[in-house]
Amino acid sequence: MSSSYAPDPGAELVRPWKNAFRAQRDVGLRIPMNFLTVPGVSLRAACFAHNQYEDQAFRNCFSNLLASGFQKFLIDIFWDTGRSEWSLCPVQIPDAEAPDTSVVITLSSSALGTTSRTSANVRNIRNLHAWGEPALTTCLSRGPDIQLLGRQDTPRSSASQLLSSSSVATPNTTSTVEGFTSSTVITSPTASATLVKFPNGEDVPLFELGSYNCTSTMTLGYLTGIIQDYLDESGTTTDAGPTYMILNIHAASDYRSPDRPAQQPSAQQLPGPQDLLSNIINGNLSGQFYTPQLLQDQRSNLNDTWYDVQVDALPVKAYYTASKDSANNIVTPDGWPNEAYAVFQKFYRLMAGFGSVDPQMADYNFSADADTIFSTGTFGTPQPISLNSDGSITSRCLFSPEAVTITAATNSSWASSTSPALDIDLNPNTTIPIPTISNLTSCGLSPLLNSTISNITADANPLPYLAFAHSTLWSWAPGEPANITDDDSRGRTNCAAMYASTPYPGRWRVIDCEARHRVACQDPKSPYRWLLSSDSVNYFSGDTACPSNTVFSVPHTALENAYLLSAIQASASQHPLSEPVVVNLNDIDVSDCWVEGVNGTCPYKPPNDANKVRVVVVPTVAAVIIFVLAALTFFVKCAANRREDKRGRRRRNVGGWDYEGVPS
């Protein structure tokens, strides 16, 4: 069975971007996830800007956005009272039995040998889906009432062009593709829903509903199916990360008046227990779904949850408040789990929250979803900002040079901001950050794309959206981390340092581990307080060079990075900005696997892996299961046959992997 997650090759992260984003993810694994910046996008803007709600185009669009690195999605969903379905289409899809639904199809003589006309309702068309040409030829003699449109075989990227040729205009406008004539639609005075594309292969009918074109398969279940396949494909130690869904709740307009506001559903028309959003989402994604109930349970007893991990996966306590309750349990009123725990220990990779709710849907049973879907505002509200023409931010930036602790003014918990409209080249240089997006991220704000880039959707061209996602990288300079393939260079150019000089101040580059420079020292109790060592030392002596009450460290968030840059800039009178400052990050153990700590080991590959580019894709729990099964197999085979034991072990060494936890 083919995967619903099917991105274009050009939409996927490749080296060095893939390595850069993975290293950035890994340094933040201990930070509570509410303080990490992630790129967000509105599906309305990126996929449905031209009112085309067609399943194949959407599958391509959504897959491209996921592959490009977007993690937060604003999703408009519509309750279709006629079908009792949560739909992505703003208009109700007519039922098969609807008496006022017209279907219009034209077949040219080059396709069937004759030009005939027939009328059919939606129910007939569903039956036609399985018919071959002989059956169609027989059907075509029944009458001249309405035309039948031929479904044209076109690439997904040209779907919008095909649709534009099938819009309501004049009866004689046509365009021909591969022998099929696409004609403009002719409807009866009472008809409001029209089939504009005939099913071919596995496709489904596409209805014209006022200014919208929709397929009936465009449902919330279809979307979660794509997410499920994405989570399955990316469910690896090298690629896994959280995905956030913000659900804006609407009622679908009546297809008889598709461009008018939706009517308020009656009590009988509202979603019943079987149609609750929590049930639909849990149907596909329950095993990986992080819920408000889980958060509440974990907050009430950190000893048995977030603290029940290895030392290198413990959350950074400076980012939340904690105390002991009457039962001597450590509790927190405001903490969130870090990714080391949520993603790599428990495999929770999806969270959903409510966004806006239309008045027509105010009577929906939100309380029934309260244990599964987070309430409106949980994941923050986009903050308004002021910008200069060069993309610099003049107000609402959460970076404040005077503050070294998290205050109300610098609290970046779930902070985000909507990016301005972008008009960039359709074939952009994705190695150059978009200044506005890069600056938003450096200010501790997750950039939210709520407009269509250059008036093109992500299915037609994913590159502008890939450029947006690339611009949210706050750590490495473009082109970094540079891949060092010379084995003689290992241990030398396998460390990282921040440069405060232009063109990318605050970005990291690879350096010689033996080179002597100042090192970055962080106060563990105040993550925004950075000091620089007075002595210049090599990477391996960084731990001994830091002042008391600080540790040799690396920025873990975009804001931490901004504060380190500020500390370097403050010392410019004694040290030139072109002088690198070493951060505690290296890939000495395994090339392209960047870890924190002089003695850090790569968690993704066994040390004797001959292929240094390949990464391990076995999640933690799976690795534990494999280890247990391998051990049992070993003892059984050892008792039965020593020779078979050797063969078994040899097979496991080829196909098995060691997992050592998150990077330390």
N, C-alpha and C positions, 0 to 999 in steps of 0.2 A: 504494500500500500504506500503510495507516494506521500511525502510530507506536505502539509499545508504551508509550512514555513519554507519559502522558496525565493530568497533574495537574488537580485542580479549580482553577478560577480563584481561589478564596479561599485557596489554599495558596501562591500565588506571591508573591514579593517585589515590592512596588510602591514608588513614590516615597513618602517620601524614603529608605525602607529600602534599596532597590536601590542608590541612589547612595551611601549610607553604607557598605554592605558592600563595594561596589566600591572606594571610596576607601581603606577599611581594608585590603583585599587589596593594593592598589597600593603603599601605603607599606611593606608587608612583602615585596615581591617579591624583594628582595635578601637577606632573612634565610633561612638554611637552614630547610627546611620542617619539620624536627623541633622547632623552637622556636616554631612558630605554633600558636595554640589554635584548635581546630575543634570544632563540636558533633557528638557521636556518639549513636547510638541502637541499641538491640537490636531487631531485627525481631520477635523472639519477643514482646517487650513491646508494641511499637507496632502490629503487624499481626496477630499470632496469639494475642492474650491470651485469646480465647474458643475456642481450638482449631479455628478455621475456616480451613482451608487451601484456599481457592477462588481460582482463577486471576484472575478479573475483580476481585474485592475486593482481592487482593494487588497487582495492577497499579495500582489506584487508590491504595492505601495507600503503596506504595513510591514511586510518582510524586509523591505529595504530600510525602513526606519529602524527596526530592531537591529539589523545587521550593522548599521552605521554607528550604533552606540547610544541611541536615545533610550532612556530608562523610564521616563515619566510621560504618560499619555493622557490627554484630555479627550474624553470620549463622550459624544452626545448620543444618547440612546432614547428611543421613542416607543411608547407603549401603543401598540397597534390593537385597538379594541376589537376590530373585525376578526383578526386571526388569534387574538389572545397571545401575542408574541412581542417580546422585546426586540425591536428592529433598529437597524442603523439608518433606515430610510425615514426622512421626515414626514412621509405621507403613508397612509394605510395602503397596503397591497391588496387589490381587489380579490375577493374569494372566487373560486371556480364557478360558483353558482350565481354570481352577481349578474342580474339581468341587463345592466346598463354598461357593460364592459365590452368594448369593441376590439377586435384584433384585425390587423391589416397586414397582408402579406402579398408580395409580388414575386413571381418566378418568371424569368425570361425564357425565351425560346431556346437560347443557347444552353440552358440548363436542362430543360425537359423536352425540347423538340416542338412545343407549342406554347402559345401564350393564352392562358385561360384565367378566369377569375372565380373566386369562391368566397363565401362568408363563413365565419366560424366564431364561436365564443371561446373563452379561455379554457373551458373544459375540453373542447375539441382539440385545441392546440397541445394540451398536455398529452393527448393520445397520439397526435402527430409526431411527437418526439421519437417514438419507436418505429415509425413507418418508413419504408424505403420509397424509392421513386415510383414503382408501379402503383403502390397504394395512393400516392399523391396524385398521379395521373388520373386514376379513377375518380378521386375526390374532386378534381378540378372541373368536372362537367356539371356541377350541381347548381351553379347560378352566378350571376354577375353582381351581387350586392356589394361586396367589400373586397379590397385587395389584400393579398398575403405577402408580407415582406420577407425577403430571403435573408437568412443569417449569413453574413460574409465572413470568410475565414481570413482574419487579419491578425497581425502581431498584437500583443497586449499593449505595446507602446503607442499604437495608433488608435486606440479605442476612442479617444475623444474626437479624433477626426471623423471616424465612422459615425459616431453619434450626431455630430453636427450636420452630417449630410442626411440624417433621418428625422430632423426636427420638423415641426408643423410649419408649412409655408404654403407652397402652391402645389396642386396635384401633379404637375408634370415635371418637377425637378427630380433629376435622377443622377446617380453616380454608379459606375459599374466596376466590380471587382471579381475577377475570376469567373465570369459568366453569370453572376447573380446581379440583378438590378435592384438597388436600394431606392425605393420611392418615398416621397413625402407622404405623410399619413393623411388619410381621409376618414373622418369619423362622422357618425350620425349626430344630430343636434343634441341628443341626450347622453352621449358617451363622454366620459371624462378620463378613462384609463385606456391606454392604447399600447399594444405590443409593438415595439419598434425593432426588435431583433429576434429572428427565429432561431430556436435551439439547434445547435449542431454539435455532435459528439456528446460531451458531458455538460455542455453549457445549459443554462436555464433561461426562460423568457425574460426579456428586459422590457419593462413597462415605462411608457412615458406618462408621467403624472404631473400635469402642469409644467412647471419649470424644472422638474426633477426626472431623472431616469433611474429606475431601481429594479433590481432583481429580488425575488422573494427570498432568496437564500441569504440576503444581507441581514443577519441577525446577530445578537450578542453571542449566541452559541457558536456561530461561525468564527467570530473574532477570538473567542476563548480557545477554539480549536487551533488557531494559528499560534496563539501564545503557548499552548501546551506543547506543540511540536517544536517551537523555539526553545522552550525550557528543556525539553529532552535533548535537543542537539547541542545546546550550550551548557548542559549540566555537567561540567567538568571543573576540575580544580583550576584550570587555566582560564576559563571563560565565564564562570558563573558569577552572577551578580543579581541584585534585586530589581524588580520591575514594579512600577506603580501605575495603577489605573485610577483616574479621577472621573467619576461618572456624573455627567450632567443629565438630569432627568426631565424628559419632555413627554407630552402626549402627541401622537401622530395626527396630522390633519386628515380630514375625510378626503378620500380620493375623488369625490364628486366636487369638492372645492379645495383643491390641493394647495393653492397659494394663499389661503385664508388661515387665520389662527385656528388652532385645534379647539374642539369643544371639550368641556370638562367631562370625563367619563362618569357615568353613574356609579353608584355603589356596587351594582352587579357587574359592571364592566371593568372595574379595577382588578389588578392582578390578584389571583387567589393564592393559597398556600403553595401550590405546585409551580406557580410562576414567580415566586419571590426571587429577587436578584441573587440573594445568597445561595439559593438552590441551584440556579443556573451556573454560577461561577464555580461552586463546589463540585458540580457535576463533572467538570473536566479537570479541575485544578486543586481539589481538596488537599491532597498530600503535600502541596508546596505553598499553601495559602496561609499567610500570617494574619491573625485576626485580633480584634480588640480583646476578645476573651483571653487569648494567649498572652497578650501584653499585660493585662490585669493580673493574671495568675503569676507571671514571672516577676512583675514589680513587687508583689506581695511576699516574695521569698527569693532573694538574690542568691542566697547560699546554695540552693539546690538547682539554680538555673544559670545565670550569667557568670557566677563565680565558680561553678562546678566544671572548670575547664583547665587546661594547662596554663602555666604562667604567661606564655607568650600570646594567649588569646584573651586574657582578662581585659575588660573595658577600661578605658582611661577615665579615672574617677573625677577629673577636673571638669568633665562635661555634664555632670548631673549631680543632684543632691541625694544623699542616702543617710539613713538613720536606722536604729534598732527599735523594733516594736516590743510589746509586752512579752512576747514569746521568744525574745532574743533573736528574731530573724532580721536580717538586713533588708530594708524596704526602700523604695524610691517612689516619689510622687510624680516625677517628670522624666525619668530615664527611658531610653530606648536601647534595644540590644545593638551590639555591633555586628558587622558582617561575619566576623570570625565565628561568632556563636550562631546567629540566625541562618546564615547561608551555608557555612561549612560544617557546623555541628548538627544542625537540625534540618537543613535543606528547605528552609522557608524562603522562597524567592519571589513571591507575589503578594502585594498588598493592594487593597481597593478602598477608596473613600468616596463619599458623596461630594459632589461639587454644587452647582446651582440646581435648583428645583423649580420648575414652572408652577405657577399657581394652580393650573389644571390638575397637577399631580400631587397637590398638598395632602390629599387624603390617603396616599399610598401608605402601606403598613411599614413604616421605617423601623419601628421598634422590633419587628420580627427579624430584621437584618442586623440589629445592633451588635450582636455577638460576632458577626462575620465581617461587616463593612464599617469602616471608620466613619465617624460623623463629619459633616461639612466643616471645613476649616482645620481639620486635624493636620493635614499636610501643608498648612500655611495658605496664605493669600498673596498673590503677586503684589509686590511693592512698586509704587510709581517712582520713577527716577528722573533725573534731569541729565541731559547729555550735551557735550560740546560737539562741534562739527567733526572733530577728529575721533569721536567715539569715547572720549574720556568722560567719566561720571562726575557730576558736580554736586549731587545730593543723594542721600539715602545709601551711600556706600557704608558697609558695616565695618570697614577698616578704620580704626582711630589710633594714630601713632601714640597717643598718651595712655591708652588703655592696655594693660597687660593681663587683665583677667576678663572673664566673660561677664559683661554687664547688660543691662536692658538695651543699651545703644549698640552693643557689639554682639548680641545674641543672634546667631545665624541659624537657629533651629528651624528647619524646614523653610528657610528663607528663599524666596524666588522673585524674579522680576520678568515682566514681558519684554522681549526684545523689540526694538523698533522694526518697522517694515524694512526688508532687505531687498535690494535690487542688485544682484551680483551677476557676474558672467555665468552663462550656462555651462561652460567648461572651465570652472575656476581652478586656480592653483591651490589645491587643498593643503599644501604645506605652509601657506601663509595664513596666520590666524585672522579672523574678522575682528577688527579692533574692539567694537562694541561688545561682542560676545566674550572675548577674552577678558575685557575689563570688568564685565558683570561677574564673571567667575572669580576673578581676583578679589572682588569686593565681598565674597562670601555668598553671592546670590546665584541660585540655579537659574540659568537662562531658559525662558519659556518661549517657544516659537508659536505665536498665535496668528501668523499671517503667512500667505503663500509666497515663497521665495521666487522672485522674478516671474511670477504668474505661471509657474509650472509645478505640477504635482510630482511627488516622489516616485510614482510608478513610471511616469514619462521620462524623468531624468533625476536620478538620485544624487548626482554629484553636488549640487548646491546644498543639499541637506547633509551630505557627508562633510562638506566644508564647515557647516555650522557645528556639527558634532566634534570635529577636530579642534575647533576653536575653544571648546570647553576644557581642553587639556591645560592644566595650570602648572605642571611640573617641568617636563622636559622641553628643551628648545626644539624647534623644527629640525627634523633629521636625526634627532637623538632618541634613544641611546644608540650611538654609532656601533655597528657590529664589528668586533675585532676578531678576525679569523686566524690571525697569526698565532700559533701556539706559543711562540717565544714571547709574545706580549702579555700572556696571561699572568695575572698578579701585578701588572704594571698599569695598563690602561683599562682597568676594570673597576674603577671607583667613580664617584660622582661628586660634582661641586657646583655651587651656585655662582653665577656671574651676575654682577649688578650693572654691567655696562650694556649699552645699546648694541644691537637692535631689540634684544629680548631680555631686558633686565628682570632678574628674579628667576630665570629659567636655568635648568641644570644641563650640564654637559659631562661627558666621560673624561676622566683625567688619569694620569699616572698615579697609581696608589703609593708609590715611593716618593713622589714629589712632596716638598715641605710647604705647607700653607697653614693659614689659620683654620680652625675648625669651628663648626656651629654647635653651640651649647644651649640646651633648653632647660627651663625650670619645670620639672614634672608637675608641680602644683599649680603653675600658671602657664598654660600652653602658649600664650602669646608673648611670653617674656623670653627673649633670646639674648645671649651674650656671645662674644667672640673670644676665642683663646688669645692670650697675650703672646704666646709663643707659636712659631710656625713648626709644625710637626708633620710626619707622614700619616697616612690613614691609620696604620696599625697602632699608632700612639695616641690616637684621638681621645680615648677614654681617660688618659692620664693628664691631658692638657686642659681640660675644662675647669673653670672655677668651682668652688664648693657650692653645694646645693643645686648644681646643674649637671646635666649628662650630655655626652656626645650624642647628637640626635639628627633626625631628618624631618622636615615638615610633613605632617600627616594630612593636612587639609589646605585648601586654597588660602584661607585666612592665616593659618600658621606660616605659610610660605610668604605672604605679604609682610608679616611682622619680621621675619628673618631678613627679608630684603631691606626693610626699614632700618634694622640694626646695622646692616652693612653700609647703607648709605650714610648713616649717622657718623660712621668712622672714616668718611672720605677724606678728611683733612690729614689723617695719618697714613691711609692706605688708598692707593688708586682703585677706582671701581672695576678696573679691568683685572684686578687680582682675584682669583677664585677663592671661595670659602668652601672647604670640604664638608659634605654632609655624610651622615652615617648610612651609606648605601653602597652595595657592591654586588658584582656578579662573578666573584672569584671562584666560587664553588662550581658553578655551571654557567656557561655563556648564555646570555639573554635571560637569565633568571636572577632578578635583582632582589636582594634581601637586606634587611637591616641587621647590623651587628657584625663585628669583625669575625666572629666565629659562626656566623649564620650559614645554614645549609639550605640548599634548594629543596623545597617540598614536592617538586613536580617530577623529578627524574631520579632513577637509581644512579649512584655515582659511577658505575661502570658502563653507562649507556654510551655506545660508540657513536651514535647519531646525536650530536649536541644541539641540533636544531629542533628535534622532535620533543614534544612535551607530553606528559602523562595526562590521560583524560579519565582517570578513575576517581570518583568522589570518595570522601572519607568513609562513609558508612559502607559503601561497596567494597572499599579496600579492606575494611575490618572483616567483612563477611568472607571475602576471598582468602584472607589470611587464616581465618578459622577453618574454612573448608580445606585449604591446602595443608594445614597442620594435621587435621583428621585423616586426610588422604595419605599423608606421609606415614603416620603410625600404622595405618591399616596395611599399606603396601610393604612397609618395613617388616611387619610380622609375617607377611605372606611370601614375599619374594624380593631379595635385595636388588637383583638386576632390574626388576620392574620399577623398584623404588628410584633407581638412578635415572631411568628413562623419564619417570614422572617428574622428578625434580628438574630435569633438563628442559622439559616442556614448560614448566611453570616459570623458569628463569627467562624464557623467551617471551612468554605471554603475560607475565605478572609484573606488578610494579610496587614499589615501596612508597608509602605516604607518611610523611613526618609531621603533619599539621600545617598550620599557616606559617608564612615566613616570619622568622624571628630576628 
